[in-house]
Amino acid sequence: MAERRKFAKKYCKYSAMKLDFIDYKDADLLKISMSERGKIMPRRLTGTSKRYQEQVENAIKRARHMALVPYIVNTNDLTESAYSKR
């Protein structure tokens, strides 16, 4: 017999929220599809549907242009805060 999956099936979080449009001004919503370095996560990793992935890409690019979301993140700050003993 074939082995069963040991991980959960991916689903579109935006479809589950029943959104009509993804707005570039909602940075918290956009961070679902961004890595900790500020890159746009691909569909195969997030499970986002094609319709919402296109909206997310456009919204993130607009938010970057309006300086609501950074283009790049300083990785030194990420490693220091993750491993600092404060």
N, CA, C and O of each residue as an XYZ file, in Angstrom:
344
protein
N       0.835     -1.195      0.000
C       0.000      0.000      0.000
C       0.871      1.246      0.000
O       1.980      1.255      0.534
N       0.356      2.262     -0.593
C       1.071      3.535     -0.633
C       0.978      4.228      0.722
O      -0.029      4.136      1.425
N       2.052      4.918      1.063
C       2.045      5.640      2.333
C       1.159      6.867      2.242
O       1.049      7.496      1.190
N       0.545      7.190      3.336
C      -0.294      8.384      3.389
C       0.550      9.612      3.654
O       1.673      9.526      4.151
N      -0.018     10.760      3.311
C       0.678     12.017      3.568
C       0.818     12.236      5.067
O      -0.066     11.892      5.851
N       1.937     12.809      5.439
C       2.173     13.107      6.846
C       2.079     14.594      7.126
O       2.472     15.065      8.193
N       1.553     15.331      6.153
C       1.398     16.767      6.321
C       0.000     17.167      5.874
O      -0.666     16.448      5.129
N      -0.422     18.320      6.345
C      -1.772     18.791      6.038
C      -1.851     19.284      4.595
O      -0.873     19.797      4.051
N      -2.999     19.127      3.995
C      -3.218     19.602      2.627
C      -3.232     21.123      2.634
O      -3.828     21.744      3.514
N      -2.574     21.714      1.652
C      -2.513     23.166      1.559
C      -3.839     23.700      1.047
O      -4.491     23.082      0.205
N      -4.222     24.843      1.561
C      -5.452     25.492      1.122
C      -5.207     26.989      1.024
O      -4.266     27.521      1.612
N      -6.058     27.646      0.281
C      -5.929     29.085      0.079
C      -6.529     29.816      1.290
O      -7.729     29.724      1.545
N      -5.700     30.526      2.015
C      -6.159     31.245      3.201
C      -7.065     32.415      2.837
O      -7.952     32.789      3.603
N      -6.831     32.984      1.662
C      -7.632     34.120      1.222
C      -9.029     33.672      0.802
O     -10.003     34.393      1.015
N      -9.128     32.483      0.206
C     -10.447     31.942     -0.136
C     -11.230     31.613      1.124
O     -12.443     31.810      1.180
N     -10.528     31.108      2.136
C     -11.187     30.784      3.392
C     -11.717     32.039      4.085
O     -12.736     31.989      4.773
N     -11.017     33.170      3.901
C     -11.465     34.442      4.476
C     -12.584     35.080      3.659
O     -13.220     36.035      4.105
N     -12.822     34.545      2.458
C     -13.865     35.034      1.551
C     -13.673     36.510      1.200
O     -14.590     37.323      1.319
N     -12.463     36.825      0.769
C     -12.145     38.195      0.368
C     -12.495     38.405     -1.098
O     -12.341     37.501     -1.919
N     -12.965     39.603     -1.417
C     -13.220     39.956     -2.809
C     -11.970     40.532     -3.461
O     -11.681     40.269     -4.628
N     -11.240     41.320     -2.689
C     -10.089     42.030     -3.220
C      -9.043     42.169     -2.121
O      -9.387     42.430     -0.968
N      -7.790     41.999     -2.461
C      -6.709     42.161     -1.494
C      -6.163     43.574     -1.648
O      -5.655     43.942     -2.708
N      -6.271     44.360     -0.585
C      -5.886     45.766     -0.624
C      -4.421     45.918     -0.228
O      -3.949     45.246      0.689
N      -3.707     46.794     -0.912
C      -2.290     46.992     -0.630
C      -2.062     47.710      0.698
O      -0.953     47.673      1.230
N      -3.088     48.361      1.241
C      -2.922     49.109      2.485
C      -2.979     48.224      3.720
O      -2.613     48.669      4.808
N      -3.425     46.990      3.579
C      -3.532     46.059      4.701
C      -2.252     45.229      4.785
O      -2.184     44.131      4.233
N      -1.243     45.751      5.471
C       0.067     45.106      5.535
C       0.023     43.790      6.299
O       0.770     42.869      5.968
N      -0.829     43.677      7.308
C      -0.917     42.436      8.070
C      -1.425     41.291      7.202
O      -0.981     40.152      7.346
N      -2.334     41.588      6.323
C      -2.866     40.579      5.412
C      -1.820     40.169      4.386
O      -1.759     39.002      3.997
N      -1.004     41.104      3.948
C       0.025     40.801      2.951
C       1.160     39.982      3.535
O       1.809     39.231      2.807
N       1.416     40.105      4.819
C       2.527     39.395      5.443
C       2.304     37.885      5.492
O       3.242     37.131      5.751
N       1.073     37.437      5.247
C       0.806     35.999      5.169
C       1.594     35.391      4.012
O       2.078     34.264      4.113
N       1.723     36.130      2.921
C       2.375     35.616      1.714
C       3.784     36.151      1.533
O       4.319     36.105      0.425
N       4.394     36.654      2.589
C       5.761     37.146      2.507
C       6.656     36.375      3.469
O       6.224     35.964      4.546
N       7.915     36.185      3.061
C       8.871     35.523      3.940
C       9.381     36.529      4.970
O       9.051     37.713      4.910
N      10.187     36.045      5.914
C      10.716     36.958      6.932
C      11.721     37.935      6.353
O      12.050     38.937      6.987
N      12.212     37.653      5.155
C      13.123     38.574      4.482
C      12.399     39.541      3.563
O      13.036     40.395      2.946
N      11.079     39.424      3.457
C      10.297     40.353      2.658
C      10.041     39.912      1.235
O       9.568     40.706      0.421
N      10.344     38.660      0.913
C      10.114     38.162     -0.444
C       8.704     37.604     -0.564
O       8.105     37.176      0.423
N       8.187     37.615     -1.775
C       6.858     37.065     -2.035
C       6.979     35.546     -2.109
O       7.779     35.018     -2.880
N       6.181     34.848     -1.302
C       6.219     33.386     -1.272
C       5.479     32.827     -2.483
O       4.441     33.364     -2.868
N       5.996     31.753     -3.095
C       5.329     31.172     -4.268
C       4.074     30.390     -3.883
O       3.877     30.024     -2.724
N       3.244     30.149     -4.873
C       1.983     29.433     -4.666
C       2.211     28.032     -4.143
O       1.439     27.551     -3.314
N       3.248     27.370     -4.607
C       3.465     25.976     -4.215
C       3.798     25.840     -2.737
O       3.618     24.766     -2.162
N       4.278     26.906     -2.116
C       4.571     26.856     -0.678
C       3.396     27.314      0.174
O       3.159     26.764      1.249
N       2.664     28.311     -0.294
C       1.574     28.857      0.514
C       0.242     28.179      0.264
O      -0.620     28.173      1.143
N       0.054     27.604     -0.927
C      -1.230     26.991     -1.252
C      -2.265     27.990     -1.730
O      -3.446     27.657     -1.832
N      -1.844     29.201     -2.021
C      -2.759     30.244     -2.479
C      -3.233     29.948     -3.898
O      -2.464     29.474     -4.733
N      -4.497     30.230     -4.159
C      -5.031     30.005     -5.504
C      -4.454     31.035     -6.474
O      -3.919     32.065     -6.065
N      -4.575     30.734     -7.766
C      -3.983     31.592     -8.794
C      -4.574     32.992     -8.758
O      -3.852     33.981     -8.889
N      -5.869     33.076     -8.584
C      -6.559     34.372     -8.556
C      -6.018     35.259     -7.438
O      -5.701     36.427     -7.661
N      -5.917     34.702     -6.244
C      -5.452     35.495     -5.109
C      -3.945     35.730     -5.151
O      -3.475     36.763     -4.674
N      -3.176     34.793     -5.713
C      -1.737     34.994     -5.805
C      -1.420     36.199     -6.687
O      -0.519     36.976     -6.372
N      -2.150     36.358     -7.783
C      -1.937     37.518     -8.642
C      -2.295     38.810     -7.919
O      -1.595     39.813     -8.053
N      -3.382     38.790     -7.153
C      -3.762     39.982     -6.382
C      -2.737     40.288     -5.300
O      -2.425     41.452     -5.050
N      -2.211     39.249     -4.657
C      -1.206     39.433     -3.608
C       0.063     40.048     -4.198
O       0.634     40.974     -3.621
N       0.500     39.537     -5.340
C       1.706     40.070     -5.965
C       1.557     41.545     -6.297
O       2.449     42.344     -6.011
N       0.435     41.907     -6.899
C       0.208     43.316     -7.235
C       0.106     44.179     -5.986
O       0.630     45.292     -5.958
N      -0.562     43.678     -4.958
C      -0.721     44.447     -3.725
C       0.617     44.646     -3.022
O       0.888     45.734     -2.513
N       1.454     43.614     -2.988
C       2.764     43.746     -2.340
C       3.637     44.728     -3.108
O       4.332     45.543     -2.503
N       3.607     44.657     -4.422
C       4.406     45.582     -5.223
C       3.932     47.020     -5.041
O       4.752     47.937     -4.990
N       2.630     47.225     -4.944
C       2.109     48.572     -4.691
C       2.475     49.046     -3.292
O       2.833     50.208     -3.102
N       2.387     48.150     -2.311
C       2.731     48.522     -0.936
C       4.212     48.860     -0.818
O       4.580     49.762     -0.065
N       5.056     48.156     -1.544
C       6.481     48.483     -1.553
C       6.705     49.862     -2.160
O       7.501     50.652     -1.652
N       6.004     50.143     -3.241
C       6.158     51.441     -3.904
C       5.695     52.580     -2.998
O       6.271     53.668     -3.027
N       4.669     52.340     -2.202
C       4.150     53.356     -1.285
C       4.877     53.350      0.063
O       4.512     54.101      0.968
N       5.903     52.507      0.198
C       6.728     52.389      1.408
C       5.943     51.885      2.613
O       6.263     52.242      3.747
N       4.935     51.071      2.391
C       4.205     50.440      3.488
C       4.865     49.124      3.887
O       4.752     48.679      5.029
N       5.550     48.514      2.930
C       6.259     47.254      3.140
C       7.665     47.462      2.574
O       7.805     48.029      1.490
N       8.710     47.018      3.282
C      10.065     47.263      2.771
C      10.412     46.376      1.577
O       9.895     45.267      1.444
N      11.286     46.872      0.717
C      11.793     46.067     -0.393
C      12.706     44.967      0.132
O      12.598     43.810     -0.275
N      13.613     45.342      1.046
C      14.540     44.382      1.633
C      14.526     44.543      3.147
O      14.148     45.591      3.671
N      14.939     43.502      3.831
C      15.012     43.515      5.289
C      16.461     43.266      5.672
O      17.119     42.402      5.093
N      16.954     44.004      6.627
C      18.322     43.834      7.092
C      18.432     42.504      7.826
O      17.831     42.334      8.887
N      19.186     41.565      7.280
C      19.289     40.237      7.880
C      20.096     40.253      9.171
O      19.960     39.336      9.980
N      20.924     41.257      9.389
C      21.670     41.345     10.639
C      20.713     41.550     11.807
O      20.920     40.990     12.883
N      19.675     42.343     11.603
C      18.692     42.551     12.660
C      17.923     41.267     12.956
O      17.571     41.006     14.107
N      17.664     40.476     11.937
C      16.934     39.230     12.138
C      17.737     38.240     12.968
O      17.198     37.632     13.893
N      19.022     38.068     12.651
C      19.810     37.078     13.373
C      20.133     37.541     14.788
O      20.164     36.731     15.714
N      20.372     38.826     14.959
C      20.667     39.318     16.305
C      19.477     39.191     17.236
O      19.625     38.768     18.382
N      18.296     39.554     16.751
C      17.120     39.494     17.614
C      16.704     38.049     17.878
O      16.137     37.754     18.930
N      16.975     37.158     16.947
C      16.577     35.765     17.129
C      17.479     35.061     18.139
O      17.025     34.181     18.871
N      18.729     35.438     18.179
C      19.664     34.731     19.054
C      20.185     35.546     20.216
O      21.053     35.078     20.954
N      19.685     36.738     20.398
C      20.147     37.552     21.511
C      19.520     37.082     22.819
O      18.378     36.624     22.856
N      20.295     37.209     23.881
C      19.818     36.777     25.204
C      19.458     38.005     26.026
O      20.233     38.452     26.872
N      18.295     38.534     25.771
C      17.860     39.736     26.503
C      16.848     39.376     27.523
O      16.359     40.247     28.242
